[in-house]
Amino acid sequence: MTEEPRSAEELIDVVDEEDRVVGQALRGDATARRLRHRCTSVQVRDPLGRIFVHRRTPQKLVFPSMYDVVVGGVVGAGESYDECARREAEEELGVQGLPAPQPRFTFLYESPRHTWFLRVYELECELPVRPQPEEIDWWDFLPGAELERRLSLPGWEVVPDGLECHRRLRAWHERHT
């Protein structure tokens, strides 16, 4: 018998199609039963504009060992999107005292196995990062062109909701420039 990751025992809010809380569940149960919940994604850039990219550890409950172009996670029961975005960014980057991530938009992410509302943020991190080894196997800050090149490489498996956030952020910037 394999041991479930610690995050499976976290209590989260379950939401309806309008993103209103309708109950609570353990994260592992919500994932297994495809219950709609809330997540945050933060695209982090350094002062040079390079994007933080990382590979998730094999122990992650969702999308283990895949590359990701955002940091973030599941919103805890009673927690706000904004609180979660800052908490997750600080935890995953291994820093304290980050400025508040800037919210950009929210969308419903759905796949055959998952469904969650995803609030997308951006953040510039001027602090030296020390990513959590329990969460992140490898990391780097990549220039935009290099990230786009890697996203097209065969075998470079990217977390699908993170990739969707990245694409939507690019489109958001095109509309707001």
C-alpha positions in Angstrom: 0.0 0.0 0.0 1.4 3.4 -0.9 1.1 6.4 1.4 -1.0 9.3 0.2 0.7 12.7 0.0 0.2 14.9 3.0 -1.8 17.4 0.9 -4.5 14.8 0.4 -5.6 15.5 4.0 -6.1 19.3 3.6 -9.7 20.5 4.0 -10.9 22.6 1.0 -14.1 24.4 0.0 -16.2 22.7 -2.7 -17.9 25.3 -5.0 -20.7 25.4 -7.5 -20.7 26.5 -11.2 -20.8 30.2 -9.9 -17.8 29.7 -7.6 -20.0 29.8 -4.5 -19.0 27.6 -1.6 -21.4 24.7 -1.2 -19.5 22.4 1.1 -16.1 21.1 2.2 -14.1 18.0 1.5 -10.6 16.6 2.0 -8.4 17.5 -0.9 -7.7 13.8 -1.8 -11.5 13.1 -1.8 -12.2 16.2 -3.9 -9.6 15.1 -6.4 -10.8 11.5 -6.5 -14.5 12.4 -6.8 -13.8 15.3 -9.3 -15.4 17.9 -7.0 -15.1 21.5 -8.2 -12.9 23.6 -5.9 -10.6 26.7 -6.0 -6.9 27.1 -7.0 -4.5 29.8 -7.6 -1.7 30.2 -10.2 1.0 32.8 -9.9 3.4 33.5 -12.8 6.6 34.7 -11.2 9.1 36.9 -13.0 12.5 38.1 -11.8 13.5 41.8 -12.2 14.9 40.9 -15.7 11.5 39.7 -16.8 12.5 36.0 -16.9 9.8 33.5 -15.9 10.2 31.0 -13.0 9.8 27.5 -14.3 10.1 24.3 -12.3 9.6 20.5 -12.3 7.3 19.1 -9.7 8.4 16.3 -7.4 7.1 12.8 -8.0 5.2 13.0 -4.6 2.8 15.7 -5.8 -0.9 14.6 -5.6 -1.7 16.2 -9.0 0.6 16.3 -12.0 3.7 14.7 -10.4 7.1 15.1 -12.1 5.7 17.5 -14.7 7.2 20.9 -15.6 5.2 24.0 -14.6 5.3 27.7 -15.6 3.4 28.9 -12.5 3.4 28.4 -8.8 0.3 28.1 -6.7 -2.1 25.6 -5.3 -5.4 24.7 -3.8 -7.3 27.3 -1.8 -7.8 26.0 1.7 -11.2 25.9 3.4 -12.2 29.5 4.4 -9.1 31.0 2.7 -9.4 33.7 0.0 -7.8 33.5 -3.4 -5.5 36.4 -2.5 -4.3 34.8 0.7 -3.7 31.5 -1.1 -1.7 33.1 -3.9 0.7 34.8 -1.6 1.0 31.8 0.8 1.7 29.4 -2.1 4.2 31.7 -3.8 6.1 32.2 -0.6 6.1 28.5 0.2 7.1 27.2 -3.2 9.7 29.9 -3.8 11.0 29.6 -0.3 10.9 33.3 0.5 9.0 35.5 3.0 7.8 39.1 2.5 6.7 38.9 -1.1 4.5 41.8 -2.4 0.9 40.9 -3.0 0.5 39.0 -6.3 -1.5 41.0 -8.8 -4.8 39.3 -9.9 -5.4 39.1 -13.6 -8.5 36.9 -14.2 -10.3 33.8 -13.1 -11.4 30.9 -15.3 -12.9 27.4 -14.9 -10.4 24.7 -15.7 -11.9 21.3 -16.6 -10.5 18.1 -17.8 -11.9 14.5 -17.6 -10.2 14.1 -14.2 -10.2 17.6 -12.7 -12.4 20.7 -12.3 -11.5 23.9 -10.5 -11.8 27.6 -10.7 -8.3 29.1 -11.2 -7.5 32.7 -10.3 -4.4 33.8 -12.1 -1.9 36.3 -10.7 1.5 37.8 -11.6 4.3 38.7 -9.3 7.8 40.1 -9.6 10.2 38.5 -7.2 13.3 40.5 -6.3 14.3 38.2 -3.5 16.7 35.2 -3.9 14.5 32.1 -4.2 15.1 28.8 -2.3 12.4 26.5 -3.7 11.0 23.8 -1.4 12.7 20.4 -2.2 9.4 18.6 -1.2 7.6 20.5 -4.0 10.2 21.3 -6.6 12.9 19.0 -8.2 14.4 21.5 -10.6 14.0 25.2 -11.3 15.3 28.2 -13.3 14.2 31.6 -14.4 13.9 31.5 -18.2 13.6 34.3 -20.8 10.3 34.2 -22.7 11.8 33.0 -25.9 13.6 30.1 -24.2 10.5 29.1 -22.3 8.5 29.1 -25.6 11.2 26.9 -27.2 11.1 24.4 -24.4 7.3 24.3 -24.4 7.5 22.9 -27.9 10.1 20.2 -27.1 9.0 16.6 -27.2 9.0 15.0 -23.8 8.8 18.3 -22.0 5.5 17.5 -20.2 3.9 20.6 -18.8 1.2 20.8 -16.2 -1.9 21.4 -18.4 -3.6 24.1 -16.2 -0.3 25.9 -15.8 0.2 25.9 -19.5 -3.4 27.2 -20.0 -2.6 30.0 -17.5 0.5 30.9 -19.4 -1.4 31.1 -22.7 -4.2 33.1 -21.3 -1.7 35.5 -19.6 0.0 36.1 -23.0 -3.4 36.9 -24.5 -4.3 39.1 -21.5 -1.1 41.1 -22.0 -1.8 41.5 -25.8 -5.2 43.0 -24.9 -3.8 45.3 -22.2 -0.7 46.6 -23.9 
